[in-house]
Each structure stands twice: as structure tokens, then as C-alpha cells.
């Protein structure tokens, strides 16, 4: 195997057999696992593996799809009297997405220590998300929205979603990149369907009824999935807690450079999905066409994630990253920057979703490279740290974006989209995208 694989956060062989944790002298578990190994579902295929992946895909579509749909809510909230005078409406969306990234190291560490509670935790997370949305429907100011639809939803989402990530390596090895890509494509699919649904419900019933209805639908659709989010290798009843994770990989130049680029890319990545509906409205688009910008972005992200997941198992990760970088930054500077009508803006939504939306599908390649350089690293913790870096970028991008568009800088002082008042936002998104591809240069210089 090219990298260290962990299932249920106890060490196992490539066939999925349990071996005693460090410091344990118990040989019973190993013998039982060996005797029952022929009964284990296969990796990289088979009904159980595909049902697990399907459950992860739908969970991803609902949990993250709703968070990525916040651009529609932001446009709606900004027009309501109780929220319109606040400058922090965008913070709700960045909290929802950012915290789900940022708290993954903590959630992963907890599941690593007590793996038998993964399925229970998944169910608890689903309930917490639904409660958060229900409470959000009673909000009377933006602070209430931040706490409920932002923070509490994010905590519940990460608790529910983390087992999907942690158990992926238990079910997929040779097709790991493809499996992650398919799962992450769920975000795009959710982002295609949910904006249409939310736009319709918001216009017809208002945000209070919309949030309550989605809370009920979320529970009905995700609760049954908890059954399929399970380990391939059963956890022994007398499972011993593993030693603390080795985080020394954080100090390696390989991880540090990948993480730096990953975090900077995240500073700008989320801004188009938040501001495209508003930008389209400035161009005179109806509410349906404003939502279409987010829909096209997410449709393209589905394709981008699957394609990137397929090639990341075969190509060097920095080559994949530079492909994502070139496509997304050219789209920002040459298409969005010159968009003064809806047609090129729709084209930009597709291009940006296809290339920028696939960036996280390169993470399995980063995990592979880090584990190669530091054999003691656990790929799941590498993933958690990459997610935390993305969360940092996401949370900072919320208030930063408010500052970038405050007073509509450069309005009338530059041409095309750069003089629309959103020029600084466009430039910032493009520059952070360029820096996000810096790992390719680092590879050429043999720094990683």
C-alpha cells in the first residue's frame, strides 16, 4: 500500500483485519477477525460498499448542499426589515460552512478515541441540525441567525458528516479518490436542487415556514441513512483506545505548504457562491435567474468533483491542483471580470464550478503525499487538518468580503465588472486562486 490506512481508528492489515493496538497483548480479537475475514464485505466494490457510498453522497448533498445554498437566503434576508440594517448577514453562511470544516480535527479525534459511537454520533448530529434550523425560524435579528443557522447547524453537520469521511478508507482503497469525488459531488447536486426549492419556498411562505419545513425534510431523508454509515470491519467489544494521534506531520514542509495554499485558496473560493445572486440582481436578473447562478455553479461542481476524483488516483496531486487553479483563475479574471450581462455570468458560474469546485477532490492526493513523507501520519488526521485550514479561510472570508464590497469601491472608475462595485471582490478571488496553486511551484522547486 502507498499510504497508511486506518479503519475504525484501530490499525489493520490491507485486507481489513484488526491487529492489536499499540501496547495491547490481546490476541483474541486478531484471531477472531482472521477466522471471520472471509465474511467481510469486499473493498472497492460490492453492494455494501456502494450502499455506504450512496448514503455518504446523499448525506453530503443535504448537509453541505444546504450550507452552500446560503447565497439565496442571504439575498432574501438582506431585503427583510429585521435583518437589512445588519452588516453581518454574510457571516451566517460563512459560519455554517466554516465551522463544519474548522471543528473536524476535534470531531475526528473524538470518533478516533471512541469509534463504536460513530453511528450514534451520526444520528445525534442529524437531530442537532434539525433542531438548529427549527430554532432559526424564530430568529428576530442576525445574531440569532448566526447562532442557530450558522453555528449550531455547523456543529450538528460536522458530527453527522464526519463518520462518512472516517469510514471511507475502510470501504475504498484503490478507488479512494473516485469515492471521495463522488461523495463530494453530493454537495453540487444538493446545490442544484435546494436553491430551486428554497427560492420557491421563501417567495411563497417566508423564511420561518421554509426553515421549519426543511428541518422536517432533513430528518426524514437523513435519519435512514445512518444505518448504512457503518464500518466494514466490526469493532471488537473490548476494543482498546488507541494512543493519541501523531501530529508531527504538521511540521513537515510538505504538509505546511499544501496547507498554506489550501487555506489561502479558501479565502476566495466561497465568495462567488455567496455574491453571484447579488451580482446578477445588480444586472437586472429576476430572483429565479439570480438563483440560477448558484445552480449552474453546483451542477458544474458535480462534474468537476467526479472528474478530479478519477484522475487524482493516477496523476501527481500538484498537476491536478494546477489544472484546478488555471481554470478557475482564468474564469475569474477573464469572464467574471468582464461580465456586464447575464450570459457571460452564467458561463463563469459553470467554469468556476467545474475547476474551483474540484479543488477539495485533490485532498486524497495530498493525504497520500503527506503519509509518504511521514509514515507515522494518519491520513484521516491529515484530512481533518486540511479541512480546518479551509474552515479558517471560510470564516475569515465572511467579514472580509463585507469589507471588500463596502461602499462599492471602484464603481464607475474601472471598466466592465471591475467597475461595478464588486471589482475588489473579483480581484481578491482571482489572486487567492492563483496562490492556491502554489504547491505546483513548490514541487518544481523540490520543496515538497
C-alpha positions as CSV (number, residue, x, y, z in Angstrom):
1,X,0.0,0.0,0.0
2,X,1.2,3.5,-0.8
3,X,-0.2,5.1,2.4
4,X,-1.2,4.1,5.9
5,X,-4.8,3.1,6.0
6,X,-7.0,3.2,9.2
7,X,-10.4,1.7,9.7
8,X,-12.3,2.5,12.9
9,X,-9.1,4.0,14.1
10,X,-7.5,0.8,15.1
11,X,-4.7,-0.5,12.9
12,X,-5.5,-3.2,10.4
13,X,-3.9,-5.0,7.5
14,X,-4.6,-4.2,3.9
15,X,-7.3,-6.9,3.9
16,X,-9.1,-5.1,6.8
17,X,-8.1,-7.5,9.6
18,X,-7.7,-6.0,13.1
19,X,-4.4,-6.1,14.8
20,X,-3.9,-5.3,18.5
21,X,-3.5,-1.6,19.3
22,X,-0.1,-0.4,20.4
23,X,0.7,-1.7,23.9
24,X,-2.0,-4.4,23.8
25,X,-1.4,-8.1,24.4
26,X,-4.9,-9.2,23.5
27,X,-4.6,-11.8,20.6
28,X,-8.3,-12.9,20.8
29,X,-9.5,-10.1,18.6
30,X,-6.9,-10.8,15.9
31,X,-7.7,-14.5,15.9
32,X,-11.5,-13.8,15.7
33,X,-11.0,-11.3,12.9
34,X,-8.9,-13.7,11.0
35,X,-11.4,-16.5,11.3
36,X,-14.2,-14.2,10.1
37,X,-12.3,-12.4,7.5
38,X,-13.9,-14.3,4.7
39,X,-17.3,-12.9,5.8
40,X,-16.2,-9.2,5.5
41,X,-17.6,-7.2,2.6
42,X,-15.0,-6.5,-0.1
43,X,-13.2,-3.2,-0.5
44,X,-13.6,-1.0,-3.6
45,X,-16.8,-2.7,-4.7
46,X,-19.8,-4.9,-3.8
47,X,-23.3,-4.0,-2.7
48,X,-22.3,-2.9,0.9
49,X,-19.6,-0.6,-0.3
50,X,-21.8,1.1,-2.9
51,X,-24.7,1.5,-0.4
52,X,-22.2,3.1,2.0
53,X,-21.0,5.5,-0.7
54,X,-24.6,6.2,-1.8
55,X,-25.5,7.1,1.9
56,X,-22.5,9.4,2.1
57,X,-23.4,11.0,-1.2
58,X,-26.9,11.8,0.0
59,X,-25.7,13.0,3.4
60,X,-23.2,15.2,1.7
61,X,-25.9,16.6,-0.6
62,X,-28.2,17.6,2.2
63,X,-25.8,18.7,4.9
64,X,-23.4,20.6,2.7
65,X,-25.8,21.4,-0.1
66,X,-27.9,23.4,2.3
67,X,-24.9,25.4,3.6
68,X,-23.8,26.2,0.0
69,X,-27.3,27.4,-0.8
70,X,-27.0,30.3,1.7
71,X,-26.5,32.8,-1.1
72,X,-30.2,32.5,-1.8
73,X,-31.0,33.1,1.9
74,X,-28.6,36.0,2.0
75,X,-30.4,37.8,-0.8
76,X,-33.7,37.2,0.9
77,X,-32.5,38.2,4.4
78,X,-30.9,41.4,3.2
79,X,-34.3,42.6,2.0
80,X,-36.1,42.0,5.3
81,X,-36.6,44.9,7.7
82,X,-35.4,43.0,10.7
83,X,-32.1,42.0,9.0
84,X,-31.4,44.6,6.3
85,X,-29.5,47.1,8.5
86,X,-27.0,44.5,9.8
87,X,-23.6,44.2,8.1
88,X,-23.2,40.6,9.2
89,X,-25.7,38.7,7.1
90,X,-22.9,37.0,5.1
91,X,-21.4,35.8,8.4
92,X,-24.3,33.3,8.8
93,X,-23.2,31.4,5.7
94,X,-19.5,31.5,6.4
95,X,-20.1,30.2,10.0
96,X,-22.3,27.3,8.7
97,X,-19.6,26.2,6.2
98,X,-16.5,27.4,8.1
99,X,-17.2,25.7,11.4
100,X,-18.1,22.4,9.6
101,X,-14.5,22.5,8.3
102,X,-12.9,24.0,11.3
103,X,-14.1,21.6,14.0
104,X,-13.3,18.4,12.1
105,X,-10.0,17.8,14.0
106,X,-11.9,17.8,17.3
107,X,-14.7,15.6,16.0
108,X,-12.3,13.2,14.3
109,X,-10.2,12.9,17.4
110,X,-13.4,12.1,19.5
111,X,-14.5,9.5,17.0
112,X,-11.0,8.1,16.8
113,X,-11.0,7.6,20.6
114,X,-14.5,6.1,20.8
115,X,-15.1,4.6,17.3
116,X,-18.1,2.5,18.5
117,X,-20.1,5.7,18.8
118,X,-19.7,6.8,15.2
119,X,-23.2,5.7,14.1
120,X,-24.8,7.1,17.3
121,X,-22.9,10.3,16.8
122,X,-24.1,10.5,13.2
123,X,-27.7,10.2,14.4
124,X,-27.2,12.8,17.1
125,X,-25.7,15.2,14.6
126,X,-28.8,14.8,12.3
127,X,-31.1,15.7,15.3
128,X,-28.9,18.7,16.2
129,X,-29.0,20.1,12.6
130,X,-32.8,19.8,12.5
131,X,-33.2,21.5,15.9
132,X,-30.9,24.3,14.8
133,X,-33.0,25.0,11.7
134,X,-36.2,24.9,13.7
135,X,-34.8,27.4,16.2
136,X,-33.5,29.5,13.4
137,X,-37.1,30.0,12.2
138,X,-37.8,32.0,15.3
139,X,-34.9,34.5,14.7
140,X,-35.7,38.2,15.0
141,X,-32.1,39.5,14.4
142,X,-28.9,38.5,12.6
143,X,-27.3,37.3,15.8
144,X,-30.0,34.7,16.3
145,X,-29.3,33.5,12.7
146,X,-25.6,33.3,13.3
147,X,-26.1,31.2,16.4
148,X,-28.7,28.8,15.0
149,X,-28.5,28.6,11.2
150,X,-24.7,29.3,11.4
151,X,-23.0,27.8,14.5
152,X,-25.4,25.1,15.8
153,X,-26.2,23.8,12.3
154,X,-22.5,23.6,11.6
155,X,-21.7,21.6,14.8
156,X,-24.5,19.2,14.1
157,X,-23.5,18.9,10.5
158,X,-19.9,18.0,11.3
159,X,-20.9,15.4,13.9
160,X,-23.3,13.8,11.4
161,X,-21.0,14.0,8.4
162,X,-17.6,13.0,9.9
163,X,-18.2,9.2,10.0
164,X,-18.7,9.4,6.2
165,X,-15.2,10.6,5.9
166,X,-13.6,8.5,8.6
167,X,-15.0,5.2,7.3
168,X,-14.4,5.9,3.6
169,X,-10.9,4.4,3.8
170,X,-12.4,1.3,5.4
171,X,-14.5,0.7,2.3
172,X,-12.3,2.1,-0.5
173,X,-8.6,1.8,-1.2
174,X,-7.7,1.7,-4.9
175,X,-10.7,3.8,-5.8
176,X,-10.4,6.1,-2.9
177,X,-10.0,9.3,-4.9
178,X,-13.0,8.4,-7.1
179,X,-15.1,7.6,-4.0
180,X,-14.3,10.9,-2.3
181,X,-15.0,12.7,-5.6
182,X,-18.4,11.0,-5.9
183,X,-19.2,11.9,-2.3
184,X,-18.2,15.5,-2.6
185,X,-20.2,15.7,-5.8
186,X,-23.2,15.4,-3.5
187,X,-22.6,19.0,-2.4
188,X,-23.1,20.1,-6.0
189,X,-26.2,18.1,-6.5
190,X,-27.7,19.4,-3.3
191,X,-26.7,22.9,-4.5
192,X,-28.6,22.3,-7.8
193,X,-31.9,21.2,-6.2
194,X,-32.0,23.1,-2.9
195,X,-31.7,26.6,-4.4
196,X,-34.7,26.0,-6.6
197,X,-36.7,24.6,-3.6
198,X,-35.6,27.3,-1.2
199,X,-36.2,30.1,-3.7
200,X,-39.8,28.9,-4.2
201,X,-40.5,28.3,-0.5
202,X,-39.0,31.7,0.5
203,X,-41.0,33.6,-2.0
204,X,-44.3,31.8,-1.2
205,X,-44.1,31.1,2.5
206,X,-41.3,33.2,4.0
207,X,-38.1,32.1,5.8
208,X,-39.8,30.8,9.0
209,X,-42.0,28.2,7.3
210,X,-39.2,27.3,4.9
211,X,-36.7,26.6,7.7
212,X,-39.3,24.5,9.6
213,X,-40.3,22.5,6.5
214,X,-36.7,21.8,5.6
215,X,-35.9,20.7,9.2
216,X,-38.6,18.1,9.0
217,X,-37.5,17.0,5.5
218,X,-33.9,16.9,6.5
219,X,-34.7,14.5,9.4
220,X,-36.9,12.2,7.2
221,X,-34.2,12.0,4.5
222,X,-31.0,11.6,6.6
223,X,-32.2,9.5,9.5
224,X,-32.5,6.3,7.5
225,X,-29.0,6.9,6.0
226,X,-27.4,6.4,9.5
227,X,-28.0,2.6,9.2
228,X,-25.6,2.4,6.1
229,X,-22.9,4.6,7.6
230,X,-21.1,1.7,9.3
231,X,-17.6,0.2,9.4
232,X,-16.7,-2.6,7.1
233,X,-14.7,-4.3,9.8
234,X,-16.8,-4.7,13.0
235,X,-15.4,-3.1,16.1
236,X,-14.5,-5.5,18.9
237,X,-16.4,-5.3,22.1
238,X,-13.2,-5.0,24.1
239,X,-11.7,-2.5,21.7
240,X,-8.8,-0.7,23.4
241,X,-8.5,3.1,23.0
242,X,-5.6,3.9,20.6
243,X,-2.7,6.2,21.6
244,X,-3.1,9.9,20.8
245,X,-2.7,10.7,17.1
246,X,0.8,11.6,15.9
247,X,0.5,15.2,14.6
248,X,4.2,15.7,13.8
249,X,3.3,15.7,10.1
250,X,2.1,19.3,10.7
251,X,5.7,20.4,11.0
252,X,6.8,18.9,7.7
253,X,7.4,21.2,4.8
254,X,5.2,19.0,2.6
255,X,2.1,19.4,4.7
256,X,2.8,23.1,5.6
257,X,3.0,24.2,2.0
258,X,-0.1,22.3,1.0
259,X,-2.0,23.7,3.9
260,X,-0.9,27.2,3.3
261,X,-2.1,27.1,-0.3
262,X,-5.2,25.3,0.7
263,X,-6.1,28.0,3.3
264,X,-5.4,30.9,1.0
265,X,-7.4,29.4,-1.8
266,X,-10.4,29.1,0.6
267,X,-10.3,32.8,1.4
268,X,-11.6,33.5,-2.0
269,X,-13.3,30.3,-3.1
270,X,-16.6,30.8,-1.2
271,X,-17.2,34.4,-2.3
272,X,-18.7,33.8,-5.8
273,X,-21.3,31.4,-4.5
274,X,-22.3,34.0,-1.9
275,X,-22.3,37.0,-4.2
276,X,-23.3,35.7,-7.6
277,X,-27.0,36.1,-6.9
278,X,-26.5,39.6,-5.7
279,X,-24.3,40.5,-8.7
280,X,-26.9,39.0,-11.0
281,X,-29.5,41.1,-9.3
282,X,-27.4,44.2,-10.0
283,X,-27.5,43.3,-13.7
284,X,-31.3,43.2,-13.5
285,X,-31.9,39.5,-13.2
286,X,-35.1,38.2,-11.7
287,X,-35.0,36.1,-8.5
288,X,-35.1,32.9,-10.5
289,X,-32.2,33.9,-12.7
290,X,-30.3,35.0,-9.6
291,X,-30.7,31.5,-8.1
292,X,-29.6,30.0,-11.5
293,X,-26.1,31.4,-11.0
294,X,-25.7,29.2,-7.9
295,X,-27.4,26.2,-9.6
296,X,-25.0,26.3,-12.6
297,X,-22.1,26.6,-10.2
298,X,-23.2,23.5,-8.3
299,X,-24.0,21.5,-11.4
300,X,-20.5,22.1,-12.7
301,X,-19.1,21.2,-9.3
302,X,-20.7,17.8,-9.5
303,X,-18.9,17.1,-12.8
304,X,-15.6,18.7,-11.6
305,X,-15.5,16.7,-8.4
306,X,-16.1,13.3,-10.1
307,X,-13.6,14.0,-12.8
308,X,-10.9,15.2,-10.4
309,X,-11.6,12.2,-8.1
310,X,-11.0,9.9,-11.1
311,X,-7.6,11.5,-12.1
312,X,-6.2,12.1,-8.6
313,X,-5.7,8.4,-8.2
314,X,-3.5,8.4,-11.3
315,X,-1.7,11.8,-11.6
316,X,0.6,13.8,-9.3
317,X,-1.5,15.9,-6.9
318,X,0.2,19.2,-7.9
319,X,-0.6,18.6,-11.5
320,X,-4.3,18.2,-10.6
321,X,-4.1,21.3,-8.4
322,X,-2.6,23.5,-11.1
323,X,-5.4,22.3,-13.5
324,X,-8.0,23.5,-11.0
325,X,-6.1,26.7,-10.4
326,X,-5.6,27.7,-14.1
327,X,-9.2,27.0,-15.0
328,X,-10.7,28.9,-12.0
329,X,-8.5,32.0,-12.1
330,X,-8.9,32.5,-15.8
331,X,-12.6,32.3,-15.3
332,X,-12.5,34.9,-12.5
333,X,-10.3,37.4,-14.3
334,X,-11.5,37.0,-17.9
335,X,-15.1,36.1,-17.6
336,X,-16.5,37.4,-14.3
337,X,-14.3,40.5,-14.5
338,X,-15.8,41.4,-17.9
339,X,-19.3,40.3,-17.2
340,X,-21.8,43.1,-17.6
341,X,-24.7,40.9,-18.8
342,X,-26.2,37.6,-17.6
343,X,-24.9,35.3,-20.4
344,X,-21.2,35.6,-19.5
345,X,-22.0,35.5,-15.8
346,X,-23.7,32.1,-16.3
347,X,-20.7,30.9,-18.3
348,X,-18.5,32.0,-15.4
349,X,-20.7,30.1,-12.9
350,X,-20.1,26.9,-14.9
351,X,-16.3,27.4,-15.4
352,X,-15.8,28.3,-11.8
353,X,-17.8,25.4,-10.5
354,X,-16.0,22.9,-12.8
355,X,-12.5,24.0,-11.8
356,X,-12.6,25.7,-8.4
357,X,-15.3,23.3,-7.2
358,X,-13.0,20.3,-7.7
359,X,-10.2,21.7,-5.5
360,X,-11.1,19.6,-2.5
361,X,-11.1,16.5,-4.6
362,X,-7.3,16.8,-4.7
363,X,-7.1,16.2,-0.9
364,X,-6.7,12.4,-1.2
365,X,-3.6,13.1,-3.3
366,X,-2.3,15.5,-0.6
367,X,-3.1,12.8,2.1
368,X,-1.1,10.3,0.0
369,X,1.9,12.6,-0.3
370,X,2.0,13.6,3.3
371,X,1.8,10.0,4.5
372,X,4.6,9.0,2.1
373,X,6.8,11.7,3.6
374,X,5.8,11.0,7.2
375,X,4.8,7.3,7.7
376,X,3.5,7.9,11.2
377,X,0.9,10.3,9.9
378,X,-2.7,9.1,9.8
379,X,-4.4,10.1,6.6
380,X,-7.7,10.8,8.4
381,X,-6.0,13.5,10.6
382,X,-4.3,14.9,7.5
383,X,-7.7,15.3,6.1
384,X,-9.0,16.9,9.3
385,X,-6.2,19.5,9.3
386,X,-6.8,20.3,5.6
387,X,-10.5,20.8,6.4
388,X,-9.6,23.1,9.4
389,X,-7.4,25.2,7.1
390,X,-10.2,25.5,4.7
391,X,-12.5,26.4,7.6
392,X,-10.2,29.2,8.7
393,X,-10.2,30.7,5.2
394,X,-14.0,30.4,5.0
395,X,-14.7,32.1,8.3
396,X,-12.3,34.9,7.6
397,X,-13.8,35.4,4.1
398,X,-17.2,36.4,5.6
399,X,-16.3,39.7,7.3
400,X,-13.5,40.2,4.7
401,X,-16.0,40.1,1.9
402,X,-18.2,42.6,3.6
403,X,-15.2,45.0,3.8
404,X,-14.3,44.4,0.2
405,X,-17.7,45.5,-1.1
406,X,-18.5,48.2,1.5
407,X,-19.2,51.4,-0.3
408,X,-18.9,49.7,-3.7
409,X,-15.2,50.6,-4.3
410,X,-14.0,51.3,-7.9
411,X,-17.6,51.8,-9.0
412,X,-17.6,53.8,-12.2
413,X,-13.8,54.1,-12.0
414,X,-12.9,50.9,-13.9
415,X,-14.3,49.1,-16.9
416,X,-16.7,46.2,-17.1
417,X,-17.3,44.1,-13.9
418,X,-14.2,45.7,-12.2
419,X,-16.1,49.0,-12.1
420,X,-19.4,47.5,-10.9
421,X,-18.6,48.0,-7.2
422,X,-17.5,44.3,-6.9
423,X,-14.1,44.8,-8.6
424,X,-12.1,44.4,-5.4
425,X,-14.0,41.1,-4.7
426,X,-13.3,39.8,-8.2
427,X,-9.6,40.7,-7.9
428,X,-9.3,39.1,-4.4
429,X,-11.0,35.9,-5.6
430,X,-8.6,35.6,-8.5
431,X,-5.4,36.3,-6.6
432,X,-6.3,33.8,-3.8
433,X,-7.0,31.3,-6.5
434,X,-3.5,31.8,-8.0
435,X,-1.8,31.4,-4.7
436,X,-3.9,28.3,-4.0
437,X,-2.0,26.6,-6.9
438,X,1.4,27.4,-5.4
439,X,2.1,23.8,-4.5
440,X,2.9,23.1,-8.1
441,X,5.7,25.7,-8.0
442,X,6.8,24.2,-4.7
443,X,7.0,20.8,-6.3
444,X,9.1,22.2,-9.2
445,X,11.4,23.7,-6.6
446,X,11.6,20.4,-4.7
447,X,10.2,22.0,-1.5
448,X,7.6,19.2,-1.2
